[in-house]
């Protein structure tokens, strides 16, 4: 009659235990398939240049948690099979058998930490059998009745830093990545959780890729003077200056090195050399001085007539020769002054030509 109104029933408990075993197997296989994909993604992160080490550590932490859950599922399957085999003993005794207290208490405690719906029905059956106080003692781990290994694997505490680094090294070896940790875990930090990421593996301007060649190396002593350095990027041939950057620090704090990323100041390219070279690209201007066979006439009253386009060059020369002869005969003593003025004019043109 008690079982009819929702009390303990061995006929309901045993099928739930068997179904829980199958459910644990399905959940473990699903997690294993997902973990293989996560391992490949972590290997890709470590193979990049520069490697996304901090992101890979976060993924490795999730991988460790899933791996621990699979390990706990295997142990919980054994406990379900054990209780299913001893269901007659449980049904015949009013109190919980001493050798089954740890197994039953562990199943009750793991109900809220496993996505297995059958465990909720199992806890209800044991609550009806042994009372609410037994369930409370199981949830609070009174007298250390829980399985310590399952408690450790299903704990919400993050894994140790050395375990994260070990997983990354194993994944690197399995996929032949050849990765080595940039910052190794110190001996006093191996048992502590992984430190929060600070962004040392994040590239500068990774959205545009314009500063992808820079690395987060520290500023050396030679850069404190502002020595110019030419970048080696194929798309940027400008000159940058590495200046020391000083950040405010608390009094008495240890001075830390500043990444060189924050000290690179791009400046406009210097075109002084190009401008100087362009000044000499223009050749000397050649001034053409026509050859005159005789001195021009000093008579300013008559204007010389320009030769027409149809007049041949030889005829123009002949006319100039005739005019010069006539002027020399008519001028007489003034030919010496005209010759001197022409020689001065010719010397001026030669000086201008030089």
C-alpha positions in Angstrom: 0.0 0.0 0.0 2.9 2.4 0.8 4.4 1.7 -2.6 1.1 2.5 -4.3 1.1 6.0 -2.9 4.7 6.8 -4.0 6.8 4.9 -1.4 9.8 2.8 -2.0 9.5 0.1 -4.8 12.3 -2.2 -5.7 10.5 -2.9 -9.0 10.8 0.8 -10.0 14.3 1.3 -8.6 16.0 -1.5 -10.6 14.9 -0.4 -14.1 15.9 3.2 -13.2 19.4 1.9 -12.3 19.7 0.0 -15.5 18.6 3.0 -17.6 21.1 5.2 -15.8 23.9 2.8 -16.8 22.9 3.2 -20.5 22.5 6.9 -20.1 26.0 7.3 -18.6 27.4 5.3 -21.6 25.6 7.6 -24.1 26.8 10.7 -22.4 30.4 9.5 -22.2 30.5 8.7 -25.9 29.0 12.1 -26.8 31.6 13.9 -24.6 34.4 11.8 -26.2 33.4 12.8 -29.7 33.2 16.5 -28.7 36.6 16.3 -27.0 38.3 14.9 -30.1 37.1 18.0 -32.0 38.3 20.3 -29.2 41.7 18.7 -29.3 42.0 19.4 -33.0 41.0 23.0 -32.5 43.6 23.4 -29.7 46.3 21.9 -32.0 45.4 24.5 -34.7 45.7 27.3 -32.1 49.1 26.1 -31.1 50.3 25.8 -34.7 49.5 29.4 -35.6 52.2 32.1 -35.7 52.2 33.5 -33.1 50.4 30.7 -31.2 47.2 31.5 -29.5 48.5 30.1 -26.2 46.1 31.8 -23.8 43.0 30.8 -25.7 44.3 27.2 -26.0 44.8 27.1 -22.2 41.1 28.1 -21.7 40.0 25.4 -24.1 42.3 22.9 -22.4 40.7 23.7 -19.0 37.3 22.9 -20.5 38.8 19.7 -22.0 40.1 18.6 -18.6 36.7 19.2 -17.0 35.0 17.0 -19.7 37.6 14.3 -19.3 37.1 14.3 -15.5 33.3 14.0 -16.0 33.8 10.9 -18.3 35.9 9.4 -15.6 33.3 10.0 -12.9 30.6 8.6 -15.2 32.5 5.3 -15.4 32.6 5.0 -11.7 28.9 6.0 -11.3 28.0 3.2 -13.7 29.7 0.7 -11.5 27.8 2.0 -8.5 24.5 1.7 -10.3 25.3 -1.9 -11.4 26.3 -2.8 -7.8 23.1 -1.4 -6.3 21.0 -3.1 -9.0 22.5 -6.4 -8.1 21.9 -5.9 -4.4 18.3 -4.6 -4.7 17.0 -7.6 -2.8 19.2 -6.9 0.1 18.1 -3.2 0.2 14.5 -4.2 0.0 14.7 -6.7 2.9 16.4 -4.4 5.4 15.0 -1.3 6.9 18.3 0.4 7.4 20.9 1.0 4.7 23.6 -1.8 4.6 26.9 -0.4 5.9 28.8 -1.5 2.7 26.3 0.3 0.5 26.2 3.6 2.4 29.0 5.2 0.4 27.6 4.0 -3.0 24.0 5.2 -2.3 25.2 8.5 -0.8 27.5 9.1 -3.8 24.6 8.6 -6.3 22.4 11.0 -4.3 25.2 13.6 -4.2 25.9 13.3 -8.0 22.3 13.8 -9.0 22.7 17.6 -9.2 26.1 17.4 -10.9 25.2 15.1 -13.7 22.8 15.6 -16.6 21.2 12.2 -16.0 17.4 12.3 -15.4 17.3 8.8 -14.0 19.3 9.8 -11.0 16.5 12.1 -9.8 14.1 9.2 -9.7 16.7 7.1 -7.9 17.2 9.8 -5.2 13.4 9.9 -4.7 13.3 6.2 -4.1 16.1 6.3 -1.5 14.4 9.3 0.2 11.3 7.2 0.6 13.3 4.3 1.9 15.7 6.0 4.3 14.2 9.4 5.0 15.2 13.0 4.3 17.9 13.0 6.9 19.9 10.4 5.1 19.6 12.5 1.9 20.8 15.6 3.7 23.8 13.8 5.2 24.7 12.5 1.8 24.5 16.0 0.2 26.7 17.5 3.0 29.2 14.6 3.0 28.7 13.9 6.7 31.4 11.6 8.1 33.1 11.5 4.7 30.7 9.0 3.3 31.1 10.1 -0.4 33.5 8.6 -2.9 36.5 11.0 -2.9 37.4 10.4 -6.5 34.0 11.2 -7.8 33.8 14.3 -5.6 37.2 15.5 -7.0 36.2 14.8 -10.7 32.8 16.5 -10.5 34.1 19.4 -8.4 33.6 23.0 -9.7 37.1 23.9 -8.8 39.3 24.8 -11.8 42.2 22.3 -12.6 45.7 23.0 -11.6 48.0 25.0 -13.8 50.5 22.1 -14.3 47.7 19.9 -15.5 46.6 22.4 -18.1 50.2 22.7 -19.4 50.6 18.9 -19.4 47.4 18.6 -21.6 48.7 21.2 -24.0 52.1 19.4 -24.4 50.4 16.0 -24.9 48.1 17.5 -27.6 51.1 19.2 -29.3 53.0 15.8 -29.4 49.9 14.0 -30.7 49.4 16.3 -33.6 53.1 17.0 -34.2 52.8 20.7 -33.7 56.1 21.3 -32.0 54.8 23.9 -29.5 56.7 24.9 -26.4 55.2 27.0 -23.7 56.1 30.7 -23.8 55.7 31.1 -20.0 56.4 28.0 -18.0 54.6 27.3 -14.8 56.8 28.0 -11.7 57.3 25.4 -9.1 55.2 27.2 -6.5 52.3 27.7 -8.9 51.9 24.2 -10.2 49.2 23.3 -7.7 47.3 26.5 -8.1 44.6 27.2 -10.7 45.6 28.7 -14.0 46.2 32.5 -13.9 43.8 34.8 -15.7 44.9 35.7 -19.2 46.7 39.0 -19.7 46.7 39.1 -23.5 50.4 38.5 -24.3 49.4 36.1 -27.1 47.0 38.5 -28.8 48.3 40.2 -31.9 48.2 44.0 -32.4 45.6 45.2 -34.9 44.6 41.7 -35.8 41.4 42.9 -37.4 43.2 44.7 -40.2 46.5 42.8 -40.1 48.5 46.0 -40.6 50.6 45.4 -37.5 50.7 41.7 -37.6 54.5 41.6 -37.8 55.0 43.2 -34.5 55.6 41.0 -31.5 55.1 41.6 -27.8 58.8 41.7 -27.0 60.1 44.0 -24.3 61.8 47.3 -24.9 65.5 47.0 -24.8 67.9 49.5 -23.4 69.1 50.6 -26.9 65.6 51.8 -27.7 65.5 54.3 -24.8 67.3 56.9 -27.0 64.7 56.9 -29.7 66.9 55.2 -32.3 65.0 55.0 -35.7 64.2 51.5 -36.9 62.9 50.6 -40.4 60.1 48.1 -40.4 60.5 44.9 -42.4 56.9 44.7 -43.5 56.3 44.4 -47.2 53.3 46.7 -47.1 54.8 49.4 -44.9 58.2 51.0 -45.7 58.0 53.9 -43.3 60.3 54.6 -40.4 59.2 54.1 -36.8 60.7 55.3 -33.6 60.8 53.3 -30.4 60.4 55.7 -27.5 60.4 54.7 -23.8 56.9 54.7 -22.4 56.4 55.3 -18.7 53.3 54.2 -16.9 52.3 55.4 -13.4 53.1 52.9 -10.8 52.4 52.7 -7.1 55.2 53.8 -4.7 57.6 51.0 -4.0 56.3 48.8 -6.8 58.7 46.8 -8.9 59.5 48.4 -12.2 58.2 46.2 -15.0 59.3 46.2 -18.6 57.0 47.8 -21.1 56.1 45.8 -24.2 57.6 47.3 -27.4 54.2 47.3 -29.0 53.3 50.4 -27.0 56.5 52.2 -27.8 56.4 52.1 -31.6 55.3 55.5 -32.9 54.8 55.7 -36.7 56.0 58.9 -38.4 55.6 60.3 -41.8 58.2 59.1 -44.4 61.1 61.4 -44.9 61.3 62.5 -48.6 64.3 64.9 -48.2 66.6 62.7 -50.2 64.1 62.3 -52.9 63.5 66.0 -53.1 67.3 66.7 -53.2 67.7 64.2 -56.0 64.8 65.7 -57.9 66.5 69.1 -57.9 69.2 67.7 -60.1 67.0 65.9 -62.5 66.6 69.0 -64.7 69.4 69.5 -67.2 71.1 72.8 -68.1 69.0 75.0 -70.4 70.6 75.3 -73.8 70.3 78.8 -75.3 70.6 78.9 -79.0 72.7 81.7 -80.4 72.3 82.1 -84.1 75.6 82.7 -86.0 75.7 86.1 -87.7 78.3 86.5 -90.5 78.5 90.4 -90.1 77.7 93.0 -87.5 74.1 94.3 -87.5 73.4 97.8 -88.8 73.4 100.6 -86.2 70.8 102.6 -88.1 67.8 102.5 -85.8 65.6 104.4 -88.3 65.0 101.5 -90.6 63.4 98.4 -89.2 64.7 95.1 -90.5 62.1 93.1 -92.3 61.6 89.5 -91.1 62.0 86.9 -93.7 58.9 85.3 -94.9 58.2 81.6 -94.6 58.5 81.2 -98.3 61.9 82.8 -98.6 64.7 80.2 -98.7 67.4 80.3 -96.1 70.2 80.8 -98.7 68.5 83.9 -100.1 68.2 85.4 -96.6 71.9 84.9 -95.9 72.8 86.5 -99.3 70.7 89.5 -98.5 72.3 89.9 -95.1 75.7 89.7 -96.7 74.8 92.4 -99.2 73.4 94.7 -96.6 76.5 94.2 -94.4 78.8 95.2 -97.4 76.7 98.3 -98.1 76.7 99.4 -94.5 80.5 98.8 -94.2 81.1 101.0 -97.3 78.8 103.7 -96.2 79.8 103.8 -92.5 83.5 103.9 -93.0 85.1 104.7 -89.6 82.1 103.4 -87.5 82.7 99.7 -88.3 85.1 99.3 -85.4 82.6 100.4 -82.8 80.0 98.0 -84.2 82.3 95.1 -84.2 83.2 95.7 -80.6 79.5 95.9 -79.5 78.9 92.5 -81.3 81.8 90.9 -79.5 80.5 92.1 -76.2 77.1 90.6 -77.0 78.6 87.3 -78.1 80.6 87.1 -74.9 77.5 87.7 -72.8 75.7 84.8 -74.5 78.6 82.5 -74.0 78.7 83.4 -70.2 74.9 82.8 -70.0 75.4 79.4 -71.8 77.9 78.3 -69.2 
